[in-house]
Structures are given as C-alpha cells and as structure tokens.
Amino acid sequence: MALFTYEAKDLFQWLTTREDIVVVDVRNEKDFNQFRVEGPYPFPLLNISYYEFMEDEEGSVRRVPKGSRVRIVCAKEGSAKYVAEIFEKHGYDVGYLAGGIKTWGNLLVPKLLTKGTDYAFYQFIRPGKASCSYGLISGQEMMLFDPSRNIDFYLGFAAGKGCIITKTFETHLQADYIAGSRDIARRTGATFYGNDGDFKTSKNPYTSLNDGEIHRFSIGGPPVRVLFTPGHTPGSTSFIVDERYFVSGDMMFIHSVGRPDLGGKAEEWAQMLFDSIQRVKTLDPALMVLPGHYMDWEEADENLLFTRSLGEVLERNRDIYKLETLAAFIDFIKANMRPQPEEYAVIRLVNANLREEDDEKQEELDLGKNECAASTYAKQQAAQENAGA
C-alpha cells in the first residue's frame, strides 16, 4: 500500500472506533512524556525516536509487529515522513500525521449535546488539551463559550451551520491555553464578554458581565443566565443555559474542583471558591454540568460526551463538596497544591493582551494537558512514596 498522510481528525476517528492501528511517536522521550496522543480507549503507542531509526533501522522496525497498520507522529512532520518511508520499504501499511503533533494539540471535535425545538448545543472536545469549549446555536446566530485559538475551526463550523458568531464568553482569564474570544471578536464583530474580576486590568476590548443578567438571541432560543462563581480566579463565571445546562468553566469538573492557587493567593481564593461551592450546591441537581476540562477519558459518558448531572458530580466528589467548614476546605487545598507549569504565567499575559507572541511561540505555549484541577494530589504523592519505600 502506498505511503500516505492523514490528519488529526482521522487519527481521532480511528481511536474512537477502535481501529487496529499502532501509533509510533518518533519525538524524543522528553517531549513524548510531556505531551502525547491519548484516546478514549487503550491502543498500542510506541515511542521510538527518529534518531533510533537513523542508528538502527532494522532493530527499530522490528519493535513493531510485522503486518501492523502503522501511524507515525512527530513534532513537525518531516521526521515522521522519513520514518514512514522506512516502514513502507519494509512492507508496512503506513501513514504519517500531516503538520505534526501541533495539529493534534489544536484538534477540536464537535459533539452534539442536544437539539431542541429552537436551538442546538455543541461541546467542542479538544483531546490534546483535555479541554472543552461550547457553541450554542439558535436561528442564524451562534454564541461561544471559552473558544480556543483555533479560530478558523469556529468560523468554519458557524458557516457550515448557516449562522454567524454574535457573542463569545470567557468563563475566566485562562492560564493553561491561549483563548480565542479576542480574535474571534476582531474577525467577526461578535461581542466579547468577560468578568471585571479577571479582565479589568487587561487590555482586552471586552464587555463586562453582571451577575444574574440574562443573554438572549435576537429571535427565540434559550436564555443564558450569568452566575458569578469566583475562586478558581477572582472573575470565574459560570453560565446556565435554558435552566438545563451548567457551563462551569474551571470552577467545577466532573472529577474534582478548580484549583484556587494559580494566582499565588491560595488561601484568599480558596475562601471565594468555598463560598461559590455553597452557592452551586443550591442549584437544581438535575442541571447538566459542562466543564472546561476533563482529567481523563473515564469521565466521558457512553456517547463520549463530558457531562454529568450536578447531583452526580457532587456525589462523585463528596470528599470535597461535603467539607463543612472553610478551614477544612483550605486544608484540602493546601494538601493538594503543586507547582503550576512555568508557561502559565506567560499564557495569562497573552490572554490579558499584555504580551504579544508570534504564532510559533503560541503553538509552543499551547501544547500540553491542563493542570487546573485541585485533585487527590496528596494521596497520589503518598502512594508514590509508599511504593518507593
């Protein structure tokens, strides 16, 4: 079979339909360990660097069972093509990822959450970042929530649905990826909405949100209610769509809660987060939580959607959400604090429009999974220490 190229969306499709393929990542071990292809189901993934193929072609090829359908991944495409040509010479069915690993990092997968009588709601899953953005369509209008920097995707999606983007909302000033609302607003004329608690000191041309206000489409469609839920950041904001869906940003995840220590004010922000949790616990438990991130694919439902009822999320994380006192909650946060990635400080400045970086640097900053949850970090550390004892 002739050598071919494939796209990130093809790879995601193969992984979700459990195609019989072997993925070979030819980047160095350090880059591979920092960020790699992940899917909803187990699949064969080998890290055999480009240099290993240069030094020992025969031995490297033998590490992949003969007859395998091989899919090569590298940093920028060139090394993958080189290795793919080697596999082709040895008789393998082989393709390589066009554009390199960054195309996997930027991939957005649209999944329909619901289609009502007068609206459609989509979750855009970003497998490379373990994050989710959202698109709400009614008539010929589309609202976005937490779009990534893959602007062309959102514009193309809207055009394909016969609508224009009219509003784009940020749940908070993102630290783990380059946000897209500013550029989407510039390209489309959509209104960019943000909370003063995060954006007042930025240089973004945004419109302030108000707690409790309702956003609507021009004609019909579901109401979008603003709910201030500070704690992950001072300006963290959630949105309740049609009194059915709770777009929680990084305040609440299916597993865990958003960490309040990224701004260097862990105790102060933890107090805000504790108060926000008490507020959220009074909401309708039937609301479907739509998080800004997920920890792993085990959180997805049978349709590979990241959504659970608020009641289920509270029960899944009862060790967190049933903490009755602020002191106990602060103790939990302190026990689970861990260093944040160094690039987060730069990403915050870029998202605040206080620092400019070229596209190549933004690509570099944007790669890698998120570190936004306050999880069972302390237990994990203890388990590792006990295992090594």
C-alpha positions in Angstrom: 0.0 0.0 0.0 1.3 3.5 -0.9 2.6 5.8 1.8 0.0 8.4 2.7 -0.6 11.4 5.0 -3.5 11.6 7.5 -5.0 14.4 9.6 -5.5 14.7 13.3 -9.3 14.2 12.9 -8.6 10.9 11.1 -6.5 9.7 14.0 -9.2 10.6 16.5 -11.7 8.8 14.4 -9.5 5.6 14.3 -9.0 5.8 18.0 -12.7 6.2 18.9 -13.8 3.4 16.5 -11.0 1.2 17.9 -9.3 0.6 14.6 -6.4 -1.9 14.6 -3.5 0.5 14.3 -0.2 1.1 16.0 0.8 4.7 16.7 4.6 5.3 16.6 5.7 8.7 18.1 9.2 9.5 16.8 9.9 12.5 19.0 12.4 12.4 21.8 11.5 10.8 25.1 11.3 14.2 27.0 8.8 15.7 24.5 6.8 12.4 24.4 6.5 12.3 28.1 5.3 15.9 28.3 2.6 15.6 25.7 1.4 12.6 23.7 -1.6 11.3 21.7 -4.4 10.0 24.0 -7.7 8.4 23.2 -10.9 7.2 24.8 -9.8 3.5 24.6 -6.4 1.7 25.0 -4.3 1.5 21.9 -0.7 0.5 21.0 1.5 3.5 21.4 5.3 3.3 21.0 7.9 6.0 21.4 10.8 5.2 19.1 12.8 8.3 18.3 13.8 9.4 14.9 17.4 9.1 15.9 16.9 5.4 16.8 15.8 4.7 13.3 18.8 6.6 11.9 21.2 4.5 14.1 19.5 1.1 13.9 16.8 0.9 11.2 16.3 -2.8 11.3 16.1 -3.1 15.1 13.7 -0.1 15.3 11.4 -1.5 12.7 11.3 -5.0 14.4 9.8 -3.4 17.5 6.6 -3.1 15.6 4.9 -6.4 14.7 5.0 -7.3 11.0 1.7 -6.6 9.3 0.7 -3.8 11.6 -1.0 -0.7 10.3 1.4 2.0 11.4 0.6 5.6 12.0 3.6 7.9 12.6 3.6 11.1 14.7 6.4 13.6 15.1 6.9 17.3 16.0 6.6 19.0 12.7 6.0 16.2 10.0 9.5 15.9 8.4 10.8 13.2 10.8 7.5 11.3 10.5 7.8 11.2 6.8 11.4 9.9 7.0 10.4 7.1 9.4 7.2 6.3 7.4 9.3 5.8 4.3 11.4 3.3 6.2 8.3 1.3 7.3 6.9 1.5 3.7 10.2 0.0 2.4 9.7 -2.9 4.9 6.2 -3.6 3.6 4.1 -1.9 6.3 0.7 -0.1 5.8 1.9 3.3 7.0 0.9 6.9 7.1 2.2 10.0 8.9 0.5 12.9 10.6 0.3 16.0 8.4 1.5 19.1 10.2 3.0 17.2 13.2 1.8 16.9 16.8 0.6 20.6 16.9 -2.4 19.6 14.7 -3.4 17.0 17.3 -3.0 19.7 20.0 -5.3 22.1 18.1 -7.9 19.5 17.1 -11.5 20.3 18.0 -14.1 17.6 17.8 -17.8 18.8 17.7 -20.2 16.7 19.6 -24.0 17.5 19.7 -25.2 17.8 23.3 -28.8 18.4 22.5 -31.0 19.6 19.7 -34.1 21.3 20.9 -37.0 22.8 19.0 -35.3 26.1 18.5 -31.6 25.5 19.4 -28.6 23.2 19.1 -25.9 23.0 21.8 -22.4 21.6 21.0 -19.5 20.5 23.0 -16.1 21.0 21.2 -13.7 18.5 22.7 -10.0 19.3 22.4 -8.3 15.9 23.0 -4.8 17.3 23.0 -5.6 19.7 25.9 -8.3 17.7 27.6 -10.5 20.7 27.4 -13.9 21.7 26.2 -15.5 24.7 24.6 -19.1 25.2 23.7 -21.3 26.5 20.9 -24.9 27.4 21.2 -26.9 27.9 18.0 -30.3 29.4 17.5 -31.6 30.6 14.2 -28.7 32.2 12.3 -26.8 33.1 15.5 -24.1 31.3 17.5 -22.8 32.0 21.0 -19.4 30.6 22.0 -18.1 29.7 25.5 -14.3 29.5 26.1 -13.1 29.1 22.5 -9.5 28.1 21.9 -7.2 29.9 19.4 -8.2 27.6 16.6 -10.3 30.5 15.2 -10.7 29.0 11.7 -12.5 26.0 13.1 -15.1 28.0 14.9 -15.7 30.3 11.9 -15.9 27.3 9.6 -18.3 25.5 11.9 -20.6 28.5 12.1 -20.6 29.0 8.4 -21.4 25.3 7.9 -24.4 25.7 10.1 -25.5 28.8 8.3 -25.0 31.2 11.1 -22.7 34.0 12.4 -21.0 34.3 15.8 -22.6 37.1 17.7 -21.3 36.6 21.3 -18.3 34.9 22.8 -18.0 34.4 26.6 -14.9 33.7 28.7 -15.5 31.9 32.0 -12.3 33.3 33.3 -8.8 34.6 32.3 -7.3 31.3 31.1 -3.8 30.3 32.2 -3.4 26.9 30.5 -4.2 27.8 26.9 -4.4 30.7 24.5 -8.0 31.9 24.5 -9.8 32.7 21.2 -12.5 35.2 22.2 -10.5 38.4 21.4 -9.5 37.3 17.9 -13.0 35.9 17.2 -14.5 39.2 18.2 -12.0 41.0 16.0 -12.6 38.8 13.0 -16.4 38.6 13.2 -17.6 41.7 15.1 -19.0 39.5 17.9 -19.2 40.9 21.4 -16.5 39.6 23.7 -17.8 39.2 27.3 -15.7 38.8 30.4 -15.9 39.4 34.2 -14.2 42.5 35.5 -12.7 40.4 38.3 -10.3 38.9 35.8 -10.3 41.3 32.8 -10.4 44.8 34.3 -6.6 45.0 34.3 -6.3 43.5 30.9 -6.1 45.4 27.6 -8.9 43.4 26.0 -11.7 45.2 24.3 -14.4 43.3 26.3 -17.8 44.0 27.6 -18.4 43.5 31.3 -20.7 40.7 32.6 -23.1 41.3 35.5 -24.1 38.6 38.0 -27.6 37.3 37.2 -28.0 39.0 33.9 -29.7 37.1 31.0 -28.3 36.9 27.5 -30.6 36.1 24.6 -30.6 35.6 20.9 -32.3 38.1 18.6 -35.2 35.8 18.0 -36.2 32.9 20.2 -33.6 30.5 21.5 -32.7 29.6 25.1 -31.8 32.2 27.8 -28.3 32.2 29.1 -28.0 33.2 32.7 -24.8 34.6 34.2 -23.7 33.2 37.5 -20.5 34.6 39.2 -18.6 31.7 40.8 -15.2 33.2 41.9 -12.5 31.0 43.4 -10.5 29.4 40.6 -9.9 33.0 39.7 -11.5 36.1 41.2 -13.5 36.6 38.0 -14.6 33.0 37.4 -18.0 32.9 35.9 -20.5 30.1 35.1 -23.4 30.2 32.6 -26.8 28.4 32.9 -28.3 27.7 29.5 -32.0 27.1 29.3 -32.0 26.3 33.0 -30.8 22.8 31.9 -27.0 23.2 31.4 -24.4 24.5 33.7 -21.3 25.7 31.8 -18.9 25.7 34.8 -15.6 26.7 33.2 -12.8 25.7 35.6 -14.8 26.2 38.7 -16.2 22.6 38.7 -15.1 19.5 36.9 -16.7 16.0 36.7 -13.8 14.8 38.8 -12.5 17.4 41.3 -12.9 21.2 41.6 -10.9 24.0 40.1 -7.6 24.8 41.9 -7.6 28.3 43.5 -3.8 28.6 43.9 -2.8 29.5 40.3 -2.7 33.2 41.2 -0.4 32.8 44.1 -3.2 33.6 46.6 -4.3 30.1 47.5 -6.0 30.8 50.9 -7.7 34.0 49.8 -9.0 32.5 46.6 -10.0 29.3 48.4 -12.3 31.3 50.6 -14.0 32.6 47.5 -14.2 29.1 46.0 -15.7 27.7 49.2 -18.5 30.3 49.0 -19.1 29.6 45.3 -19.4 25.9 46.1 -22.1 26.6 48.7 -23.9 28.7 46.1 -23.7 26.0 43.4 -25.0 23.3 45.8 -28.3 25.2 46.0 -28.8 24.8 42.2 -31.1 22.3 40.6 -29.3 18.9 40.9 -30.7 17.9 37.5 -28.6 20.6 35.8 -26.1 19.0 33.4 -22.5 20.2 34.2 -20.4 21.2 31.2 -16.8 21.6 32.4 -14.0 23.5 30.9 -11.6 20.5 31.3 -11.5 16.8 32.0 -8.8 14.7 33.7 -9.1 11.6 31.6 -11.5 9.8 29.2 -13.0 7.8 32.0 -15.2 10.9 32.7 -16.9 10.7 29.3 -20.3 9.1 29.0 -21.3 6.3 26.6 -21.5 8.9 23.8 -18.0 10.3 24.6 -19.5 13.5 26.0 -18.2 15.2 29.1 -21.3 15.9 31.0 -22.9 14.7 34.2 -25.8 15.9 36.4 -24.9 18.3 39.1 -26.2 15.9 41.7 -23.9 13.2 40.3 -20.9 15.5 40.3 -21.5 16.5 43.9 -21.7 12.8 44.9 -18.7 11.7 42.9 -16.6 14.4 44.7 -18.3 14.2 48.0 -14.9 14.2 49.8 -14.5 17.8 48.5 -18.1 19.2 48.3 -19.2 17.8 51.7 -16.4 19.6 53.6 -18.5 21.7 56.0 -16.1 24.4 57.1 -13.8 26.8 55.4 -10.9 25.7 57.5 -11.3 22.1 56.3 -11.6 23.2 52.7 -8.4 25.3 53.0 -6.6 22.3 54.5 -7.7 20.2 51.5 -6.4 22.9 49.0 -3.1 23.2 50.8 -2.7 19.4 50.8 -3.3 19.3 47.1 -1.2 22.3 46.0 1.5 21.6 43.4 3.7 23.7 41.1 2.0 25.1 38.1 3.7 24.9 34.7 6.1 27.7 34.1 4.3 28.7 30.8 1.1 29.6 32.7 2.4 33.0 33.7 3.2 33.8 30.1 -0.2 32.5 28.8 -2.0 34.7 31.3 -0.2 37.8 30.0 -1.0 36.8 26.4 -4.7 36.3 27.2 -4.8 39.6 29.0 -3.4 41.3 25.9 -0.4 42.5 27.9 2.1 40.5 25.9 2.5 39.5 22.3 3.9 36.3 21.0 4.2 35.1 17.4 2.2 32.1 16.2 5.1 29.7 16.6 5.6 30.7 20.3 1.8 30.5 20.9 1.8 27.0 19.5 4.6 26.0 21.9 2.8 27.6 24.9 -0.5 26.0 23.9 0.7 22.3 23.8 0.3 20.0 26.8 -2.6 18.9 29.1 -4.1 21.3 31.6 -3.2 21.4 35.3 -6.3 23.3 36.5 -7.9 20.8 39.0 -7.4 20.5 42.7 -7.4 16.7 42.8 -6.2 13.9 45.0 -2.7 15.1 44.5 -1.7 14.5 48.1 -2.9 10.9 48.1 -1.1 10.3 44.8 2.1 11.6 46.3 1.8 9.5 49.4 1.1 6.4 47.3 4.2 7.0 45.2 6.3 7.5 48.4 5.0 4.3 49.9 5.7 2.4 46.7 9.2 3.6 46.7 9.8 2.8 50.4 
